């Protein structure tokens, strides 16, 4: 690991020294410690470390996140090491794609594993990129059609094989619905089953009939999985399919053939016979004459040894012996039938093989007294077995190449029958077993992975229970080799039925797919991984008998040359006749060298297709069988069609021409720059149009003439690009003098015999302007929210109050903070609750854009106060994350409205004396009356205002004037108009804020005028903004205080840690330093919890305790499987006055137990904290050797126990010691009240 270089970026020199020593103790090299973001970026370019440990808060203009963002371009992994753990900082850090995040105070184990994980992750990413690049072309060259569908079933992507299979071009497919390519009878089938596919996540063997472009149809079988994004949401489907049209036709023909076969077998006259217990024939059917040449009379005179060959006679005697033994023990099955193949003598002296189905003949008492059976001539089949063996050997070679092994399962005996290949595949030593038979339970226990047992058992049971004689099932899972290694297999099962259509035996094949599975796991999110698993099946197989010249060619072998299966003879002569004349000599020479010298046989040559065209073939092979003299007898191998690869190689020669065309005709601005001189080597037409220079002029210019940054910065940027692709934002000057902001993507490329910089330039000037405008708008919005003097509340996504302005106490009479966590609907008059709840739901659903709502709210004295509320959805606004509700009391306005309805005289009094601005407007928009407050605000006389149109006086800015006109029109139509806010021009020419209410006045049942009531809310808005700004500053200040305290404690901890290196020989000194370090850590964790919390006065003590115990176990190197901790802490929040001494008490007492209670290194440690009545009860106990009886814990010279007693007094608590079983301390205390500091 010395070769691994780690750069430390930390401005606290003591912490940096501590970290450096820790890393070097792990075997890493630390070549440099940077103290600022700028220093880190510069040194990273020079050193190119393997990993960077980066603090977030650094001296200088660049913090750790800024530096990591720049260093990210070097592709160097970064781990953040900092005291900051709040969510906003973590989210910022995540944008840099950091490889880890370690909180201070750190421990060495956490540091070690985080560094190892980051280095491993970087290694895996590098290998994955190489793997993805390597297999990228497989997608386009894959032999199986691939398609990807959207969530609605529209085609997102298809590969060339898909297009070739169905005959369409790409433009005719992409964006179309998948059902457009299905046969009519399958459209509804797809619509019904597609939702199931999305729900289950995968499909296997789903069949559809698809429509080709020429109008024909093909039957296909689909395999597919759902692709998900990083949040686990549906992204797209990934499916491949196979054309199974021919296979289905073949299956149909096989079934018809099977029916015919069954009919014929039923017409054959098999031999029916009976034997007594001495095996004398007591009856035989006439068909024996046809099969064996004997008449029934002749057969009944023969002894059994005259009928059977000696070997078969032995089998019969053994069978009879076993049956009689079972009979004596009462274990015989009366319904059992036995199948046995025996060799009989024919009358002409030859022999015949007969298959016998035998069952017992029993009397009324169930006693066996004979046998009856049916015999069928299988002589031809036996002779065919010789021919079959040759085919079997060939199959065995194919199984070997495919990593396959065959097995059988005897259902009656519950036993597997294996062979040598199976044992070899699974790493089983025959000598360890002594047989190729193995009980199912033994096999499952020793060689089947537990995760696969259930799946394999289910598959076997399906095969046994299936009524389909052609039933097959395929499963995948893990097996275990004899050495304990696990590996993946794919298993095919097939059932064999007896005459009663019962499953008698299972046949299976296991294929080693471990390599495929490993690749699948590495390429889990890659769309191309399916091509890897199927690439092998695209090869043609050949098997050549070297002595006879005869051969075997697989169907794919013929297919890749355009022929049907077996369309030309399978022989070396056929192969030789199809090889290109210029290549055949080299092919023969290569084969001869392989046979004579053992050289590998792998080469490329051309073969003629049926159409007369030449295809490039890659062949690989080897001799697999020799005769007794050691001469080659059989040679097997594969043919791979590499014509497309050859074409691709040819195409690659023209890449420069394509690049030139892409460069010159692309609409994006592109330039080529000499990295050494900065001269523009070339530019495209888009660059000429953007900069306003001709291409020839650009070719004579230096990039410094366009880029407005200093030349030294431009040179530094060019040098950084040479190390890898870079992204920049530059000011570029056009020919007309205009400066435009551009983003530049630049990377080095090979251009002829030298390296140049290829840059793509995008104009982002307007985008930058939009970003600046958006930032200013956001600042204005925050100011409006935080400076209101009305009731300002913020509701979370569950409708609970998470912020309540201080004005709540003045207006409603409740203590500050009373409403936090409560539902505001619980304080609204029951007659108004449903309406307010509906309005609030509309705000949550973004269907209410700030329409005011009037209701009555409950005050602390029990009275209801009429208010008007405006709510806005700001759930997605950072820093607010909720519904902002502004509530304004309207009691006075409501009283005025009531008075207006009752009496004109009262109306006039209220109208004139109301401090709100009141204007009476006719239905034609003309002002009929105004009150004194309006006159004072406007600075105009009543005579000047009355008779003028309300909207023509120029009181409102343009947007607000349009709002007034719109709302007046609605009010005149007697439509409900909620209170609304707008700006108005005051008499000084400045702007004031008002909240307006339009009240329709009726006369004789009809609306006669509109009363406009406006409340000046300018001071309220200003005060609210100031208040919220002040709150934010205080929160930031408190966070910074706790952060600084924790950082200083980390420095103290690091100093103590460094000191231990100088006194490592003095165990007492090391223990003292370690105890001091634990005390510092316990206090540092308090401050960490505080600055992470939204409530800076209390911390969650249960979370704190769990982490503190873990740190102490680590500090004293105690394994939790030896000393078992049991922590039972109720959900408790303590203020800092109580939390700090409690944390120190826990640290001291737990440290005492870990150091002294368990001399054997084993035991239990228990800690509980619970609320009893109005007090807290803290209990710390162990089952160790116990507290010394002669020692008074309240009068001891031990600093730790003195500190515990002092701290108990500090929190006004009581401490008790129980020595009954081990040691048990119980401390009862109350939470201390906050005391003002002077």
N, C-alpha and C positions, 0 to 999 in steps of 0.2 A: 504493500500500500504506500510505500515511500514515494512511488511514482505519482501518486495522486496529490495534486497541488490544490490547496484551499486558501483563498484570499479572505481575510477578515476585514470587515468594515465596521469600526466601532470607535466613537469619539471619547469614550471613557477608557483611559489607558490601563487602569487596574483590571477592569473587566476583560479588556482585550488580551492582557497578559495571561489571565486565568483561562480564557477560552483557548488561547494558543497552546498552553501546556496540556490542556485536556486533549486537544486534537493530536498533538505530537505523541501523547501517550497511547493513542489509538493506532499509531503508525502512519499518520498522514504528515505531509510536508506543508508548512505555513511560510511561504516565501516573503510575505509582506502583510503589514497591518495598515489599512487606510483609515483616516480619521474624518473624511468628508466625502460627500457624494461626488464632487468633482475629482478628487484624488482617486476614488474608486474607479471611475470611468476611465481615467487615463491609465492607471495601472492594469486594469482588466485587458485593455488593448495590448499592453506590452507583455504581460505575463501569460495571458490566455489560460487561466486556471481551470481546473476540472470542476470546481464548485466555489460559490461565494456565500459566506455567512454575512448577512447585511442587517445592521440596526436600522430602524425606520427613522427615528429622530436623530439627525446629524447636524453638525455645525456647517455653516455655509448656506448658499442659496438652494442647493439641491438636497432634498431629503432622500431617505433610502428608497422610497417608492419611485421617485424621479430617476434616481440612478439606475435602479433595476429595469425601468422601462427602456432606458438607452442600452444597457448591457444586454437586454433581451435579444438585441439584433445580432450579438455575437454567438447566440445559441449556447450560452453558459447557464447551467441551472443555478437558481438563487434560493436560499433559505433565509427567511426573515427571523431575526433574533431580537425581540423587543419586549418592552413592558406594556405596550399597547395591545389590548385585546377587545376593545369595543367593536361592535359589528361594522360600523362605518369604515373604520381603519382596515379591518379584515377584507371588506368588499373591495376597497381601493387596492389593497395588496394583491387580491385574487386576479385583478385585471392584468397584472404583470406575468401571469402564469407561473407563480412561485411554486417551488417543489416542496416547500415545507414551511411551518410556522411554529416557532418555539417561544414560549412565554418565559420572561424572567420572573422570579429566579429559576434558572434551569437546573436540571440535574444531569450528571454525566451520562447516565444510561439513556435518557431521552435524547441528549445531544448525539450520542453514538448511533442509535438506531435511526434517527431522522436523517443523519448524514449518509448512512449506508443505504437507506431506502431511496434517497434522492439520487445517489450515484447509480443504483440498480435501475431506477425508473428511467434515467437518462440513457443507460445502456440499452434497455428494452426498446425505447423510442427509436434509437438509432437503428437497431436491428429490424424493427417493424417497418421503418421507412424504406430500408433496403429491400425487405421482403415484398412490400407493396409495389415498389418500382419494378422488381423482378417479375412479378406476376401480373402487371398491369395489362400486358398485351393478351393475356389468356382470355380476358373478357370478350375482346373482339374476335379472337380466333377459336373460342370454345365451340365444340361441335353441337352442344345442346342449346336450343332456343331459350333465351332469358327475357323476362319482362318484369316491369315494376309498375304497380298501380297506386293511384292516390287513394285517399280514404273514401272517395265517392266512386271509385272504380274506373277512373280515367287513366289511360296509358301515359306514364311519365318517361319510360325508357324501354327500348328493346335492343337486342344485339343483332349483328348481321345474320346470324344463323336463323333467328326468328323471321327476319324479312325473307331470307332465301326459302325457308320452309313453306311460308304462306304466299310468297310471290308479290308482296307489296314493296313500295319504297317508303322511306322514312317519313316523308311529308304526309303520306296517306294514313299514317298510324298515330304519331305522337299527338296527344290531346284528344283523341277519340275515345269513346267509351268502349270498354272491353266487350260488352254485349254486341257491339256492331260487328264483331268478328266470330260470333257464335252461330251455329245452326239454329233455326227457329225453335226447335224443340228444347233447346238448352238455355235460352235466355232467362226464363222464369227460374230454372234450376240454379243459375248463377245468382240471381237476385235474392233467392231464399237462403243460399248457403254462404254468400260473401260475408254477411254479418257474423256467422258462426266462425269463419276463418279469422276475422278480426278479434273476436272474443277469445278464441283458443290460442291464437298466436302462431299456428302452423297447420299445414295440411300435408297429407301423404296419399299418393295414389288416387287423387280425385280425377275423374274422367269427364271430358267435354268433347263435343264434336265441333270442330272449328271450320270456318269457311275460308277457303283459299280465294285469291283474286280471280282465278279463272272459273269460279263458280263451283268447283268440286269441294268435297268435304273430307276431312281427315279426323280420326279419333286420336286424342292425345291424353296422356296421363301426367298430372301436375304434382310437383313437390314444391312446397313453399314455406316461407317464414315471414313474420312481420318484423320490420325494422322500426326501432324506437329512437327518439332523440334523447339527450342527456337527462331530460326531466321525466322520461318514461312515457312520453306521449307518442301516439301513432305518427310515424313519419312516412313510410311507404312499404309496399310489399316487395319481396324478392322471390321470384318463382322461376323454375325451369320446367320444361315439359319434354316428353318423348312422343314421337309419332308411333302409336301402337296399333295402327290400322292393320298392318300385316300380321302382327301378333294375334290380334283378335280373330282374324280370319283363320289363322292356324289353330287357335284354341277351339273355334267352332268345328273345324274339320276333325280335330282330335276327339271331341265329344261324340260327333257322329260316328267316327271310327270305333270308339269305345262301345257305343250301343250295338253296332254291328258285331263287334267281337263278343259281347255278352250273349247275343242271340245265337251265334255259332257254337259257343261253348256249351250252351244249354242243350244243343242237339247232339253233342258228342256222347257216345255211350261209354262212360267210365266203368271200371270194374267195381262191382259191389260184392263184398265178401263178409263172412263171419268165421271166427276161430273160437275153439274152446280153450280152456286154460292150459292145455298141453300144446297149444298153437297148431292143432290139426284143423285143416279147412273143413268146415261143416256146411258151407254154402259159398258158391261163387257164381256170378252172373255170366251169361253166354258171351258177353263182350270180351272175355278173356281170350277167346279164340282169335279175335281180331288183333289183340294187343300182344299176346305172348305165344300164340300158336297152339295152346293146349285147349282141349275140350274141358268143360266143367267136371266131367267124370274123371278125366286124367288128373286134373289138379287135386281133386279131393283124395286121391290115393297117395299123393306125394307127401313126404315129411317136409317140415319147414326148411331144414338145411339143404334139401334138394331144390328148393325154390330160390334161395338167396345166395349171393356170393358170400364168402367167409367174412369179409369186412362188414357187410350189411347185417349178417347173422349176429355178429358181435354186438352191433348197435341195438338189435332187437332184444337180445338177452339182457343187456344192461338196462334197457327201458323197462322190461318186464320185472327185473329184479327191484328196481326203484319203486315201481307201482305196487308190487306185493308188500314192500316194506311200509309204504304209506297206508296200505289197507290194514296191516297188522296194528299200526299205531292209531288207527281211526282218523287219519288226517287226509284221507283221499277225498277229492272233490268229485261227486257223482256226475256233475254236469261238464266235467272237463273234457276237452278234445285235444288230441295230440297230432301235430303235423310233423311228418318225418319222411325224408327222401331215402329210398332204398334201391339197390341194384339187383334185379331179378334175372334168372336164366330164361332165355327164349328157347322154344322147342328146337330151333335150328342150330343151337349151340352158342349163339351170340348172347349178349346181355342187353337188357333194357332198364332204363331208370324210370321209376314210378314215384310220384308224390302221393303219400297216404295221409288221409284224415281219419283218425282212429278215436273211437269212444268205447266205453265199457258197456257190457250187457249185464244187467242186474236182475235178481229175482225180486219177489214182492217184499222181502225183508231188506233189500238194498245190498245183498251180498253179491260180489262180483263172480260171475261164472263164465265169462267169455268176452270176446271183442267183436265189434263190427266196424267195417271201414269202407272208404271209397278211394280207389287208386286211379291216378291219371298218368298217362304216358308223358314223361318229360324228357325223353331221350334226346329229342332234337334240341331242347333248351340246354341240356348238359353239354352237347357238342358245341353249341353256340358259345358256351362259357369260355372255351379256348380262344375263340375269336374275340370274345369280349375282354379277355385279359389284356390283349394287346391294346385295345381301346382304353381299357382301364389304366394301363401304364401311361398312356398318352395323357389321360385325364389327370393322373397323379402329377405329371410334370406341370400341367397347366395349373393344378391346385398349388403346387410348390411356388410357381412364378407369382401367383396371386395371393400367396401367404394364406392358403386355405387348408382346412383339415376336416375329414369326414368322421361322423360318429352315428351310433344308433342307440336307441333307448328301448329296452324291453320293459313294457308296461307291467306285465304279470310279475316279473321278478324285481321290478323297481331297480333296474340295473342299467348302467351305460356300458356300451361296447365301443372301445377306441381302437386306434391303430398306431403304428410307429410314428407317422407324420403328426398325428394329434399330440402324442407325447412330446415330440420335438418342438412343436409350435408353443406348447405350454411349459416347456422346460422340465418335464417329468422324467425321472430316471426309471426305466423299466424294472431295474433290480430292486428299487425301493417298493414297488407295487407287486411285482412277480406275476402280473397278468395284465391283459388288455381289458379286463372287465373290472368295473368299479361300482359299488353301491351308490345310489343317488345321494344319500345323506352324506357319505364320505366325500364325494366330489363337491357337493355344495359347501361343505364345511371348510375344506382345504383349498379349493381352487376357484371358487366363485366369490367375487366381492359382495359384501353385505348389501350394497346399494342395488346390485343386479339380481339378487336371489329372487326377490318377489316378482320382478318383471319376467325373468326366465321361467319361473314356476307358472305364472299366469299364461304365458305363451304355450307352454306344454299342455296345460289344462284345456286351453282353447282348441288345440290340435286334437286332443283326446275326445272332447265333447262335440266337435264339429261333425255334422252329417254329410258334409261335402267331401267326396272321395278325392277331389283334387285340391283340398284345402292346403294353403301354405301361409306362413306367417314369418315376418322378419322383425328382429329386435336387435338393439345395440346396448352394450354395457361393458363392465370391466371384469376381467378374470385375474387370477393371481398365479404367478409362476412359482415353481418350487423354491426359488431364492427369495420369495416375498415381494418381488417386483409386480406391480399391477400394469395391465395393458388393456387397451380397448379392442373389442371384437364385434363383428357383425354376424349374427346367427340367423340362418334360414331353417325353418322347421317344415316337415312334410309328413303327413300321416299315412299309414298303410292299413287298409281295412281287410277284415277276414270275410268268410262267406256270409256271416250274419250281419255284415256291415258294421261290425264293431272295430274300433281302433286297436290293432294288435301290437303295432310297433311304430316308433317314430324314427325318421331319418333326419339328420341335420348336417349342416356345414358351418364351420366357424372360419371367419376371415379376419386376420390381424389387420385392424385399421388404426393402429396406434399412431402411426406417422400422420395419417390424415387428420385424426382428432387433434394432434398437437398443432397442426397448421390451422385448423378451424378455430381453435382457441386464440391463436395469435392474430388471426384476421377476422375476429368476431364482427366488427363493425364495417368490414370491407365488402363491397358489393361483388368483388371478383372471386371470393374464396371458393365458390361452388365449382369453378373451373378446375381447381386443383384436384378435387376429389374424383372427378370424372375423366381426367386427362388420360389415365391408363387405359380405359376401355375403348379409346379411339384407335388403338393400335391393331394392326392385322397380325394374327399369329400364324407361324408356319412350323411344320414338324417334318424333317427330311430324313428318310432312311438312306444313309450314305451308301450302303451295300447294294440296295435294289434300285435306287433312284426315285422310288415312290415318295410321295409327300402328302401332307395334310395342310390345306389352306383354310383359315377361318372365314366365315361370311364377310367380315369387315375387310379381309385381305382382297376378296373379289370386289367388294363394293368400292373401295378406294380407286380401283382401276376401271370402274364403270360396268362391271360384269355382275350377272346374277350368281348366286351361290352354286359352285361346281359347274359353271358354264364352260370352263376349259379344264383339261385333265390336271389332277394334282400331282405334278412331277417336277423334277429338277429341269427336265427338258423344256417344259412349259415356261418355267421361270426364266431360263436362259434365253428363250426366244423373244421374251418381252423386254429384256434389258437392252438399253441403247448400245449399238455396235461399238461406239467409242468408249463405253464403260465396262463391257463384259470381260475384257482381259484383266482389268484391274480387280474386278469382283472375284474372278476365279483365283487370282494370285492371293488376294486377301483371305479367301477361304482356305487355300492350301497352307498359307503361313499359320493360320489358326490351328489347322489339323496337325501340321508337322512340328511347329515350333511353340505352340501354345499361346501365340499372340492373341490379343483381344480382337474379336470380330465386331467392328462397328465402322460403317462407312456410308457415304452418300453417293447415289447414282440415279439415273433416269430410267423409268419404265413406261412402256407404251400403253395407253388406255384403249378401251374398245373403240373410241371415236378416232383413234389414231394420233392423239395428242400425247405429249410427254409430261409426266409428273415426276417431281423430285422425291426420292424415297430415302429415309434414314433407316438403315437396318442394324439390328444388334442381335447377337446370337452366341451360342456356345454348344460344345459337344456335351451331351448329357449321358451317353451310354456307350460303352466299349464292349467288344467281343472278348472271348477268352484269351485271345492273343494280344489284347491291348489296343486293337485297332478301332478307330471311331466307327460306331454303328449308327447312332442317332444324333442329330443336331437340331436344336429348336431355337426359335427366336421370334422377333417382332419386326413389322414394317410400320414406319410412321410417315405419313404424308407431310413433307416439309416444303411443298411447292409455294404455299403462301409466304413462308419464311424467306424463301429464296427471292420471291417477288419483292418482299419488304426490304431485303438487302439491296436490291437494285434500286428500289425507290429511295433508299437512304442517300444514294449518290446524287440525287436531284434535290436534296434538302436545301442546299445553298440557293438554288433558283427559287424554291418556294419561299424561303426566308426573304429574299429580295422582293418578291411580289408582295408578300405580306407587309413588309416594311414600307414599300412605296405606296401601296394602295390603301393602307389602313387609315381610318378616320382619326385615330388617336395620334397626338403629337409625339414623334419619336426622333431621337438624335443619337448619334454614336460619337463618343468623346474619347480622345487620347488621355489616359489617366496621368501621364507624365507631364504633358505640356498644357492640357486643358483645351487644346484645339478641337474644333468640331470637325470630325472626320466625315460625317454624312448626316443628312436630315431628309425627312420625307415631305411630301406636299402639304400634309396637315401642319407641319412645323412652319413651313413657308407662309401659309395663310395666317397662322396664329401670330407669329412674330412680325410679319409684314416685310420680311427680307426675301429675296430670291434664294433658291437652293444654292446657287453658286456663291452668293454673298455669305450665306451661313457657313459654307465649307471653308471660307477664308477667315472666319471669326474665331475668337477665343470665348469660351463659356463665361469668362470673367466680364466680358462686355455686356452680357445679358443678366447674369446673376448679380444682384446689388449688394450681396454680402462682401465683407473684406476678403481680399485674395487669399490671405492665410487660412481663413475659415473654409473657403471653397476647396483649397488644396487638401486640408485635413479631411474634408468630406470625401474627396476622390480617393484618398489613401484608405479610408475606412471601407469603401465599397470593394476594393481589391480583396479584402478579407472575407467578403460575403455580401449578398444582396442587401441593399439599404433603402429606407424610406425617409424622405426629407420634405420639409416645407420651406420654399424659397420665395423671395421677391424677384420677379423677372421683369425686365424692362423691354417694352415693345419698340418697334421702329419709330412709332409716333411719339415716344416719350412716356406713354402710360405705364404705370407699375401695376402688375397683376400678381396676386398670390397664387402660387402653383404648388401642387404636391408632385413629387418626383419619386418614381420607383426605378432604382438603378441597380444593375448587377453586372459583374464581369462576364464576358463571353469571348470565345476564341474567334478571332477575325483574321483569316489568313494565317500568318505566322506569328501574330502577336495578340496580346490581350487588350481589349478595349472595353469601355463602359457603355452598355446598352440602357438608355434611359427612356421611360415612358412618362409623359408630362400631362397632368390634368389641371385645368384652370378651376380653382376653388374660391375665387375672389367673392362671388356672390354668396357661396356657402358660409364663408367667414363672417360676412356682414350679417347674415341671418343668425348665426350663432351669437354674435355680439348683441343683436337686438333681443334675442331670446333670453340672454343672461340679464340684461337690464330689466326686461319685463318681469323676470322671476324675482329680482330684488324689490321692485315696486310692489309686487303681490305680497311678498313676505312683510313688507312695511305696513300694508293695509291690515293684515291679519293680526299683527302683534301690538297695535297701538290704538285699539278701540277702548272707550270708557264704558260701553254697554256691557251686558253680560256676554262674555266670549267663552264659548265652550268648544272642545274638540271631542268627538265621539269615535270610538274604535269600530272595527268591523262587526262587533257584536252589539253595538248600540250603547256601550257603557261609556261614561264620562271619564276621559283620561286627562283633561285639562279644564280648569275652571278659573276664570279671572277673579282677582281680589274684590272687584265690585260686587260680587255675589253676596258678600257679607253685609255690605252697606244697603243693598237694595232688598235682599230677601231675609236678612237677619241670621243666616246660618254661619257657623264658624268656618273660617277658611279651610279648605280641603275636605269639607263634609261630603260634598257631592262626588268625590273621586271614587270610581268603581261602581257608581250607582246608575240605574236606568232613569233617564230624565222623564220618561212617560209616567213613572210612579208619582211624580209631583205635579201632574197636570190634572185639572178638573175632569171628573169622569165623563161629563158631557162633551168635552173637547178631545178626549184621548184618541178615539177612532180616527177623527179627521186629521189630527196631528201625526198619528202613526202612518196614515196613508201618504201624507205629504212627505214625511221623512223617508218612507220606502221609495218614493219617486226620486228623491235625491240620491239614495244609495244606487238606484238603477239608472242614474243619469237622465231621468226624464223630467226633472224639475230644475230649471236653470236659475235658481235664486229667487223664486216667487215668495213674497212674504206670507207668513201665516199668523193669524191672531188666535190667542187662547188665554186661559187663566192658569196662573202658576201658584202653587201653595207656598206661602211665606212661613217663617219659623213661628210667628205668633198665631198661626191657624187661619189667617185670612188669605183670600185669593187675590192676586194682583193681575190685572189685564196687561198683556204684553204682546208685542209683535216680533216675530222671529224670521230671520232669513238664513237659510242653510245652503252650503255649497259643498260639493263632493271634491275633496282634495286627497283622496286615498293614495293617489300615485305621485303626490308632491313630496319629495324628500324633506325630512324634518318635520312634516305635518302628519302625513299618513293617516288621515281620518276625515270625518265630516266636520267642517267648521260651522258653528251655529252662533249667530249674532242676535241677541235678544234685547229689545228696547221697551221699557215700561211705557204704556200708553194710557195709564189710569186717568190722567187729566184730560187727554183727548177723548177718551170714552165718556167721561162725565160730561164733557162739552157736547158730544154727539147726542147724548141722552137729553140734555137740556134743550138742544136745538129742536128735537122732535116734540118737546112739550110746550115750549113758550117762546115767542118771538122776542119778548123783553129779556128773558134769560139769555136767549141766543145773542142779542145785541151786547149784553154785558160781557158775556164770555168772549164773544167775537172781538170786542174792542180791547179787553184786558189780557187776552191770551198771549203769552210770550211767543207762541208759534206764529209763523207767517201765514195769514189766512186771506184767500182771494176767492170771491164769488164770481163765477164765470157763467154767462148765458149759453144757451144751446148753440148759438152762432159763434162762440169763442170770444165774445166781447166781455170785458171786465165790468161787472155790475157793482162791486163793492170790495174794499180792502180794509184791513185793520191797521192799528197804529204801528204794530211791530213790523208790518210790511213796509209802511212809509219810512220808518226809521232805517230799515235795512237798505231800501232802494235809494233813499235820499230824494225821492220825488214826492210831489204833492198829490193829494187825493184827486184833485181836478185834472192833473196831468195823466193819471192812470185810468180813471173811470171813463169808459167809452172806447178805449183802445182794445185791439185784439190781444189776447193774453200772450200769444206766441210771436207777436210782431215787435215786442219791446226790446228784444236783444238781450234778455236776461240770461239765456242759456247758450252754452257752446252748441255747435251744430248737431252732434250726435245726441246730446241730451234734449235739444229742442224737438228733434224727431220723436224721441221717446215720449215727451209731453203730449205732442199732437196725437200719437197713436193711443195713449192711455185715455186722453180726453174723449176721443172718438168711441172707445169701448165703454167708458162710463156713461156717455150720452145714450148709448144703446142699451143701457141698464145691465151690461155685462160686468161680472165681478172683476175688479182691478185690485190686486194686492198692493200693499205699501211698497214703494220703490225708492231707491237712492239715486241721486244725480248731483252734478255740479251746477252752481249758479254764480253769475258775476255780481259781486257786491259793489257798493257805491264807490269804493276806492279803485275799482278796476281789476281787483284780484278775484280768486276763486274761493268760494265756500262750499261746504258739503251740506245738503239737506236731505231729509227723508220725507217723501210726500205721500199723502193719503187723499184719494178722490172720493168725496161723499155726494152721491146724487140726492138732490132735494126734490120732493114731490109736492105737487099742488093739484088738488082735485083728482088724485090718483094717477097723475102723469108727471114725469120728470120735467121740472121747469128750469133747473140750473144745477151747476156742479160747484161744490165747495172744495177748494183746494187748501189742504192743511199741510204746511211744511214746517218741519222741525230742524233747527240748525244743529248739525252733529259734527261740526268742524273740530271743536275742541276735543270731543270724544274720540274722534279718529286719531288726532295727534297724540293724545295721552295714551291711547291703546298701543300705538306704534312704539312710543318711548318705553312703555312698561314691558312689552315683549322683547324689545331689544335689550333692556336691562337684564331680564331673566336669562336670555341666551348668554350674555357676557358672564353672569354669575355661574352658570352651569359650566362654561368653558374654563373659568378660573378654578372652580372646585376640582374638575377633572385634572387640570394641570397640577394642582397642589398634591393630590393623591398620587399622581404619576411621578412627580419629583421625589416625594417621600419614598415611594417604592424603589425608584432608581437609586437613591442614596443608600437604602438598605441593601440593595444588590451589590453596591460597591463595597459596603462593609463586609458582606458575606464573601465576596471575592477576595478581599484582603485577608480575612480569616483563613480561607481556603489556601491562598498562597503561603501564609505563614506556616501551615501544617507541613509544607515541603521542607522547611528549615529546621523543624523539631521532630521529624518523623521517627527519630530514635527514642524520643521521650514520650512513652505511651500516655502518661498522666497529662502532659501538655497537649497532646493531640486530642485527648478526650475533652479537656477543658475548651479547646478551640471549637471542637465539633458541637459541644453543648451550646456554646455562645452562638455558633452559626445557626443552630436549630431555633434558638430564641429569636434571632433576627428574622429568620424566614417566617416564623409564625406571625410576627408583626407585619412583615411585608405583604403576606397573603391577605391580611385584613384590608390594607390600603388597595390592594389589587381588586378585591371584591367591591370596595366602595366606588372606585372610578369606573368599574364595569357596570355598576348599578345605576338605574334611573333615579333612585332614592339615595341621596348622598348621606343620609343620617343613619341608615340601618343596613345590615348585611344579612344574607341568608346563612345562618350559622351551621345548618345541617350540611350544606355543600362544602363550607369551609373545613368542617371537622374531617370529612372523608378525605379531602386532599391532604390535610395536615398529617393524618395518620399514615397515609401512603408515603409522604416525604420522610417521616421518621423511620419507617421500616426500611426505606432505601438507605437512609443515612447510616443506620446501624447494621446494614447488610443482613437483614432478617428476611428469610423466605416465608411467604404467607402460607405455604403448605406445611411448614414446620410449626410456626407460631401463628395460630389461626385467629384473625381479628373478627370480632362481632360488634357491629356498630348499629345502635338503635337510637336515632336522633329524630325527634319530632320536627315538623317544619316550623322553625323558630327564627325570628328576626331580632337581632340585638343591635343597640346603638354602639358607637365606637367606644364610649366610656366603659361599657361592660364587655364588649367583644375582645378588646386587647388583653385585659387581665385574664379573662377566661381562656383565651388562646394560649397564653403563657402557662397557665395552670395545667391545661391538657398536655402541652408539650413536655413540662417537667415530669408529671406523674407517669405518662406513657413511656418517656425515656427511661425513668427509673425501672419500670417493669421490664423493658426490653434489655436493659443492661444487667439487672441483678436477679430477676425472678426465675430465669430458665437456664440454669447451668448446663442442662443436658441438650439445650437447643430446641425443645419442643414444649408446647403448651397452648393455652388459650388466653386471649386478652379481650375483655369486654368493656365497652363504653356506651353509656346511655345518657340522654338529656331529655327530660320531659317536664311538662308544666303540671305542678301539683298546687291546686287552689290558685293563688295569685303569685306563686313563687316558682323558681326553676330548681330542679334537682339534677345535679350532675354526678354520675357514678362511674368510677374507673376501677376495674378489678382484674385480677389474674388468678390462675390456679397454680402458681409457681411455689417456690419453697417458703414463701411467707415473709412478712416484715419481722426483723429481729425483735424478740420480746424485750430485750434489755434496752432498746432504743426508744426514747420519747420523741416522736416525730415533731412535736411542737417546741422541743428544746434540744435542738441538734445543731452541730457545727456545719452540716451539709448546706452549701449555698442554695442548692435546688429546693430543699424542703423549707429553708428560711424564706426563699422567694415565694413558695406556694402559700405559706402562712400569711405573709405580708399581703399578697394579692387577694387572699380570701377576706382579710380585714378591709382591704380597699373597696371591695364590692359589697361590704356589709353582710358577709355570709358566715355560715357555720360549717365546720369540717369535722367529720367523724372517721375513725379508722376501725375496721373490722378485721381481726386476725384469724377468724374462724376457719376459713377455707382459702388458703393463699393470702392475698392482700386485697382489701376493698376500701377505697376512699369514697365517701359520700359528702358532697358539698351542696348546701341549700342556700340560695341567694335570690335577691330581687334585682331587676334591671335598674341601674343607676339613672337618675334624672340628669339631664344636661345642665351643667353649671356654666354661667357666663364667664368668659375669660377676660381678665383685666389687662 
